[in-house]
Amino acid sequence: MRQPKLDSQRLKAIKNAISVTDRVPLQDWINKASSLNDSLLNEAIEGIYCGEAGEMRVQLGEFPHFLVMQWYSVTPGNPKVEVAYIS
């Protein structure tokens, strides 16, 4: 199935939703990203599970834009998003 086009306005909305300026709880980040109801973003974050650490790099649409995100836990059961951006 062909992915919907990722135009500049849509890309900007996704960037604003996923930007991390301070370490946020992983579940809060997932909830914020999901609240956009964007099919590309929802598909990209669908497989995130709240483990102790992890990372993902998923292409968004047909264009060379990737969602890159890393999380880790300093204390068990409390993962925080360390890095999140669109490349």
Backbone torsions as a table, in degrees:
resi	resn	phi	psi	omega
1	MET	NA	138.7	-177.7
2	ARG	-76.9	134.2	179.0
3	GLN	-75.8	145.6	175.3
4	PRO	-66.1	153.3	-178.7
5	LYS	-65.5	142.5	178.5
6	LEU	-103.7	87.4	-178.7
7	ASP	-79.1	170.8	-172.9
8	SER	-64.5	-35.8	179.4
9	GLN	-68.0	-42.2	178.1
10	ARG	-66.2	-42.3	178.2
11	LEU	-61.2	-42.3	179.0
12	LYS	-62.8	-41.9	179.0
13	ALA	-62.8	-40.9	178.6
14	ILE	-66.4	-45.2	179.1
15	LYS	-58.0	-44.0	179.8
16	ASN	-63.7	-36.5	-177.9
17	ALA	-72.9	-34.0	-173.0
18	ILE	-99.4	-7.7	-178.4
19	SER	-59.0	140.2	179.5
20	VAL	-120.7	116.8	176.8
21	THR	-103.7	-21.6	177.0
22	ASP	-143.4	152.2	-178.8
23	ARG	-61.1	118.7	179.7
24	VAL	-111.6	151.8	175.9
25	PRO	-57.8	140.1	-177.7
26	LEU	-55.2	-45.0	-178.2
27	GLN	-64.6	-36.4	176.6
28	ASP	-63.4	-41.4	179.0
29	TRP	-63.6	-44.8	178.7
30	ILE	-61.2	-44.5	179.7
31	ASN	-61.5	-43.7	-179.9
32	LYS	-64.3	-46.0	179.3
33	ALA	-63.5	-40.4	-179.8
34	SER	-67.1	-28.3	-176.4
35	SER	-65.5	-16.3	177.1
36	LEU	-71.0	-20.4	-175.7
37	ASN	53.5	39.6	177.8
38	ASP	-96.2	123.5	-174.3
39	SER	-60.5	-40.8	179.7
40	LEU	-64.9	-45.3	-179.4
41	LEU	-67.0	-43.2	179.4
42	ASN	-62.1	-39.4	177.5
43	GLU	-64.5	-38.9	-178.7
44	ALA	-67.4	-37.4	-176.0
45	ILE	-94.2	-1.7	-176.0
46	GLU	-56.4	-36.5	-174.8
47	GLY	-91.9	10.2	-178.7
48	ILE	-79.1	126.8	176.1
49	TYR	-119.0	147.1	-174.2
50	CYS	-79.6	68.9	174.7
51	GLY	-85.6	-176.7	-178.2
52	GLU	-69.9	-31.4	178.6
53	ALA	-158.9	155.3	177.7
54	GLY	-179.6	171.0	176.3
55	GLU	-152.5	158.4	178.4
56	MET	-145.9	153.6	174.4
57	ARG	-145.7	108.4	-173.6
58	VAL	-127.3	131.4	177.8
59	GLN	-72.0	136.4	177.2
60	LEU	-103.2	109.3	177.0
61	GLY	71.5	-160.0	-176.4
62	GLU	-83.9	-13.5	-174.6
63	PHE	-91.0	163.8	-176.4
64	PRO	-80.1	51.1	176.3
65	HIS	-109.6	132.6	179.4
66	PHE	-122.5	139.3	169.0
67	LEU	-87.6	121.7	179.8
68	VAL	-118.5	129.5	-177.5
69	MET	-149.2	139.1	176.8
70	GLN	-132.8	142.5	175.1
71	TRP	-137.1	161.1	177.9
72	TYR	-158.1	165.3	177.0
73	SER	-120.7	126.9	171.2
74	VAL	-83.6	-41.3	174.9
75	THR	-110.6	136.2	-177.7
76	PRO	-54.6	137.2	176.8
77	GLY	79.8	9.6	-178.3
78	ASN	-133.7	64.4	-178.1
79	PRO	-69.0	141.9	178.7
80	LYS	-123.5	144.2	176.4
81	VAL	-78.5	122.8	-179.7
82	GLU	-93.4	-42.6	-176.6
83	VAL	-138.5	135.3	173.1
84	ALA	-153.9	124.5	-179.8
85	TYR	-161.4	166.4	172.8
86	ILE	-105.1	126.5	178.9
87	SER	-99.3	NA	NA
